[in-house]
């Protein structure tokens, strides 16, 4: 893919030999849009649907995939025929504005500044280093030659989209296009790239709402100016354990993977009966590990103390943490939360269910940051309250016991006896736009639907465009 083999002469210490060498392929793609020639892109010839969708999006021609009425590529002739809604300008307009007499004025349009909102963002240096490491691992996995650029966008938890191309700018178009196809919101995310950061790359990042741009090499002076305007943190020479910050350094917090949330115990509830599933949900495999393994790994990165509430500790003997039983045996999730609170060494606990494998550290840290506001801090999702993804204080114990002593099971029955702080869903949607934090699995249908979704996403990332001529 994207490479050809050439015979070359290699000279080492004065001795020559004939060898074969893989080199990257440079592919000119002519764009005909609404019946008119628009531009020729010099790119790598893979996943051209992502490239074209991102190119049109970053040029301001489309906002969603619905704005693309048809898209066809003839590989043999290097021609893309595209039909977009609405009329196009006669020529492409650069994102940067041009001055006269004194050269180029590097300023972002007011619309982009308005979109960024100049709002403060917060990023973790540990998450940034992880994202760059993930980018390098991806590049090593897919590449068997040099001469190609790579880039990725991610958040505090994971890499979201990855792209490579012979052109640095093309990688951003590809990322934007894949995000459109997968309906991923890139606002306030982090962009890491293998190449130099130029003013044009910053302008594209600003259009996507990116809040941090980082590179293994240096930025240009104009890129720094634009990042200052757009409220973007710009990082260069991100290598090893070092980095250089060129703009808005206050938004990048110096943290490490060992820094945990103080004064709070992480509690994993694994005592459910799993009646609807028909088997223990905590042991279901996903992405090479059990549900509870994914949850435990994330929780240990967040809390110094992690406790599993279970009446079957032998199932988790290889997990190195305390396992505690229900004090009110088999009385549901409320009894599990009560047991976690009673056994915790800290005054507050953060509770998650064992069937929630995609919990977000950003969301959890945000909820825990509200710990001093009430006895119970509970987020809301589109489904309502999320009591199994919430923070509880030991001041709730007495009210919980009154409900349990009465033989009741519903967690919400004690809420009116304590100070409850609710976090609205819109506050958390910017931290977890896909809403995976609250995704739990209750039935076999839920489980197989989840696995099918993950496989589909992975195949979409790998699959090349289905080329067709004459469309």
Secondary structure by P-SEA (a helix, b strand, c coil): ccbbbbbbbbbcccbbbbbbbbbbbbbbbbbbccccccccccccccaaaaaaaaaaaaacccccccccccccccccccbbbbbbccccccbbbbcbbbbccccccccccaaaaaaaccbbbbbbaaaaaaaaaaaaaaaaaccccccccccccccccccccccccccaaaaaaaaaaaaaaaccccccbbbbbcccccaaaaaaaaaacccbbbccccccaaaaaaaaaacbbbbccccccccccccccccccccccccccccbbbbbbcccccccccccccccccccccaaaaaaaaaaacccbbbbbcccccccccccbbbbccccccccaaaaaaaaaaaccccbbbbbccccccccaaaaaaaaaacccccbbbbbcccccccccccccccaaaaaaaaaaaccccccccccccbbbbbccccccccccccccccccccaaaaaaaaaaaaaaaaaaaccccccccc
